[in-house]
Amino acid sequence: MTIEEVIKSTVKMDNAKKVILNIMYTQNVILDHFNELIKPYDLSGEQYNVLRILRGQKGNPANMCVIQERMLAKTSNTTRLVDKLLLKEYVTRNVCPGNRRKIEVLITQKGLDVLKELDPKVDEHERLFAANISPEELELLNQLLEKYRTQQN
């Protein structure tokens, strides 16, 4: 289905506008499906992202700045996200012994277990959206999206 059909537009659009609309609409479709996937775990997409970042630390704690830098949504309130994960016992938060102004966050075994349970479901989610595209097209799409978001000034 074309983007014009999706938004029921009868107005001729240039390709630059269509690309933006396509990306935004596709993002919403992917996020809606992903949010349904993680809903039974009482996680938001941002909380899931924090857990993935912390798992990637391989047992080492991360401070709030490290988490914020690695977040997909740079506007996320990292402190609030970590607070919610603390309540679910998916992370621990401690004051850094070497710098009392620094907070260190570590994923717990419970957090690791939830990710382990979600991993195959997330993999299937990714395969579902890639099913209509060849491996070569996926590589090209990644290259084009990376190129597209690099703005010229």
Secondary structure, 3 states (H helix, E strand, C coil): CCHHHHHCCCCCCCHHHHHHHHHHHHHHHHHHHHHHHHHHHCCCHHHHHHHHHHHCCCCCCEEHHHHHHHCCCCCCCHHHHHHHHHHCCCEEEEECCCCCCCEEEEECHHHHHHHHHHHHHHHHHHHHHHCCCCHHHHHHHHHHHHHHCCCCC
